[in-house]
Amino acid sequence: MLNKDKKLDTELDLETINEIDATPDIREELDQASAEIDAGYLEYSAEAVGFNNREDQWNLYASVAGLIDNGASVLDFGCGRGDFKSFWLSEVDSILDYTGVDMNQPLIEAGQRIYDDRELILADWFQLNDDVRADWCINIGSCNLRYDADTVTNDMEYLQRTIENMYQRANTGVVVTLASSLPGIEDGLINYNPGDVLNWAQSKFGQVALDHTMSRELFNLIIYKQ
């Protein structure tokens, strides 16, 4: 499941390094070690992009990938490093025309360092150029936390605006992964009532499905273009 804390899992973590009282030479070496740990964390850790571990990340990606046709193009809202394409290439084993968009500059830059086969856009997804489109628009958990500075729009309104934006940019359909309110747990995420989301989407778009089988905590909303 999605992980809110995203804590660094390493023996020599950044907090330990920062607490060490050292001479300038040793301090410089420790600062370099700190930078290397931070870079490796951003570039390769599942926790850095909001998952407890790689298995949870891959399982959630699988639930979304199973809804997308081979040969389709994908626009990933809240892409992080663009790991979804790596999952697709390794597990689906077919070509994927992939574009990702995210406001998190460190994660976009980490993805650009480790991948050279995908387009990653550093931007607010509401500010994308009109020609940025794909067969499928996906959003894997990126509406379960708010990173924007909008203090006026409530969480449900923000979600609805995001889905409407995705729908306008999709040729075939939309998949959104959301945290469910049904378990009634305090997980630090924005939790959505699946029935409320489904009813709104059906009234707005028509051809809609909801999959709550992958876990109790998460569900996928699927919208098909008519």
Secondary structure as GFF3:
##gff-version 3
##sequence-region A 1 226
A	DSSP	alpha_helix	14	19	.	.	.	ID=ss1
A	DSSP	alpha_helix	24	44	.	.	.	ID=ss2
A	DSSP	three_ten_helix	47	49	.	.	.	ID=ss3
A	DSSP	alpha_helix	54	65	.	.	.	ID=ss4
A	DSSP	beta_strand	73	77	.	.	.	ID=ss5
A	DSSP	alpha_helix	83	87	.	.	.	ID=ss6
A	DSSP	pi_helix	88	92	.	.	.	ID=ss7
A	DSSP	beta_strand	97	102	.	.	.	ID=ss8
A	DSSP	alpha_helix	105	114	.	.	.	ID=ss9
A	DSSP	beta_strand	119	122	.	.	.	ID=ss10
A	DSSP	three_ten_helix	125	127	.	.	.	ID=ss11
A	DSSP	beta_strand	134	140	.	.	.	ID=ss12
A	DSSP	alpha_helix	155	169	.	.	.	ID=ss13
A	DSSP	beta_strand	170	180	.	.	.	ID=ss14
A	DSSP	beta_strand	191	192	.	.	.	ID=ss15
A	DSSP	alpha_helix	194	205	.	.	.	ID=ss16
A	DSSP	beta_strand	208	211	.	.	.	ID=ss17
A	DSSP	beta_strand	218	224	.	.	.	ID=ss18
###
